[in-house]
Amino acid sequence: MKKGKRSYYGYKAFAAVDCEDGYITTVRVKPANAPEVKELPSLVAAICAVRFYSDKGYASESNRQFLREWGFKDGIMRKGYRNHPLSCLDKRINKFISRRRYVVEQGFGTLKRLFGFSRASSVGLEKVESQFC
């Protein structure tokens, strides 16, 4: 990953979290340049819920179709695009979804604040994933 002219190692952590209690059930770590949109199928396999909540990074028609095929209700936040802003209904849907997702975000905040997980202390996908678990 690049910041300005300097290159850095970077990782993204993808986690499936129980919405009731905030427990992390599944973890995937990928390089920072990996798109979030393609990681949905690897997270869905370990979930036993009715609705799958996620942020705008997973917003795509293929992901919504994938959730329908697996029998999940769509809880992916809506995303506005250039010259196509969100409608009032989409904004209300996003508000409803964000009320459920705060449990997940609290878990990530706790990891960063109390356990220093803003930076990985090792290099390599396997080592960073084992550190996250």
TAZI-V926446 format. One record per residue. RES is the residue in one letter. PSI is psi as a letter, one per 20 degrees, with the letter a starting at -180 (none if undefined). D_CENTER is the distance of its C-alpha to the mean C-alpha in Angstrom with 1 decimal. Layout:
BEGIN
<<RES;PSI;D_CENTER> <RES;PSI;D_CENTER>>
END
This chain:
BEGIN
<<M;q;18.8> <K;p;21.5> <K;o;22.3> <G;c;25.5> <K;i;27.8> <R;q;26.5> <S;q;24.2> <Y;q;21.8> <Y;p;19.9> <G;q;16.2> <Y;q;13.1> <K;p;9.3> <A;p;8.0> <F;p;5.4> <A;q;6.3> <A;p;7.6> <V;p;9.5> <D;p;12.7> <C;h;13.0> <E;g;16.6> <D;i;16.9> <G;j;13.6> <Y;p;14.3> <I;p;11.9> <T;h;12.9> <T;q;11.3> <V;p;10.3> <R;p;10.2> <V;p;11.2> <K;r;12.0> <P;q;14.2> <A;h;13.1> <N;j;14.5> <A;p;12.4> <P;q;10.7> <E;h;7.1> <V;h;9.2> <K;i;11.0> <E;i;8.6> <L;g;8.3> <P;h;11.9> <S;h;11.5> <L;h;9.2> <V;h;11.3> <A;h;14.5> <A;j;14.3> <I;p;13.6> <C;l;16.8> <A;r;16.0> <V;h;17.3> <R;p;14.4> <F;o;10.8> <Y;p;8.9> <S;r;5.8> <D;a;6.1> <K;i;8.6> <G;h;7.0> <Y;j;7.3> <A;o;10.7> <S;q;13.4> <E;h;16.4> <S;h;16.0> <N;h;12.7> <R;h;14.5> <Q;g;17.5> <F;g;15.8> <L;g;14.7> <R;g;18.3> <E;h;19.8> <W;i;18.2> <G;j;19.3> <F;q;16.2> <K;q;16.5> <D;o;14.3> <G;k;11.9> <I;p;10.0> <M;q;11.1> <R;q;14.0> <K;p;14.4> <G;q;17.9> <Y;r;19.6> <R;p;22.8> <N;j;25.7> <H;m;23.6> <P;r;22.4> <L;q;20.7> <S;r;23.3> <C;h;24.2> <L;g;22.8> <D;h;19.4> <K;h;19.4> <R;h;20.4> <I;g;17.7> <N;h;15.0> <K;g;17.0> <F;g;17.0> <I;g;13.3> <S;h;12.8> <R;h;15.5> <R;h;13.6> <R;i;10.2> <Y;h;12.3> <V;g;12.7> <V;g;9.2> <E;h;9.6> <Q;h;13.1> <G;g;12.2> <F;h;10.5> <G;g;13.5> <T;g;15.9> <L;g;14.8> <K;g;15.5> <R;g;18.6> <L;h;20.4> <F;j;19.5> <G;k;19.3> <F;k;16.0> <S;i;15.8> <R;q;17.5> <A;q;17.9> <S;j;21.5> <S;r;21.9> <V;p;21.6> <G;p;20.5> <L;g;17.4> <E;g;19.1> <K;g;20.2> <V;h;16.9> <E;h;15.2> <S;h;18.2> <Q;h;18.1> <F;h;14.6> <C;none;15.9>>
END
